[in-house]
Amino acid sequence: MGSVVKKRRKKIARHKYRKRLKRDRWKKRHK
């Protein structure tokens, strides 16, 4: 059960990281 939770946490972290990356790119483009 513990491994499943870890996997899910990794997925969420990746999603958040992707969102932040996209926003940073957008900001750089519109300066």
Residue pairs with C-beta under 8 A, 6 or more apart in sequence:
none
